[in-house]
Amino acid sequence: MKFRVTAVALGAAAAALLAASPAAAQTTASKYDHKDPYKSGCAGSSWVVKTGKIKSRANGTVGTIQLWWSAKCKTNWVRVKVPTNAWGSINVYSNKKYDRFVFKKGNGGTHWGNMIEANNVCAWGGAAIQWGNGRGGQNGQGSTAKACR
């Protein structure tokens, strides 16, 4: 009985020390996390690494989704091409973090989200859109496959 209490107390103390350790801390944010790839200058050294379709159950393919990579900034972001009257959200994910960006209709139907640092990890993207009243099939979603760098 006494041994069990001591082991639990030692286990809790070790867990507290590990949690306070810098090595156990979560990944720190990159200076480019949650920033616009074009305003930051990261888009200049970028290319598309994965593509996918945005589909509506009622209307078939209604747009495209692309996962972009910047070699200069070691970041990923997602760009979509959708109908000009569509609005929605763009998500970029990695093994360590994510960013969600909400866009309004317009901009010729081309929208992009913010970046996340994604060096030496896998990243992927997702998007959800609506147009009209969003009912009766006036919505769609899509994703990209994972890209690992």
Secondary structure as UniProt FT lines:
FT   HELIX           2..20
FT   HELIX           22..24
FT   TURN            31..34
FT   TURN            37..41
FT   HELIX           42..45
FT   STRAND          46..56
FT   TURN            57..59
FT   STRAND          60..70
FT   TURN            71..74
FT   STRAND          75..81
FT   TURN            84..85
FT   STRAND          87..94
FT   STRAND          98..103
FT   HELIX           107..109
FT   STRAND          110..112
FT   STRAND          116..117
FT   TURN            119..120
FT   STRAND          122..130
FT   TURN            132..133
FT   TURN            136..137
FT   STRAND          139..143
FT   STRAND          147..148
//
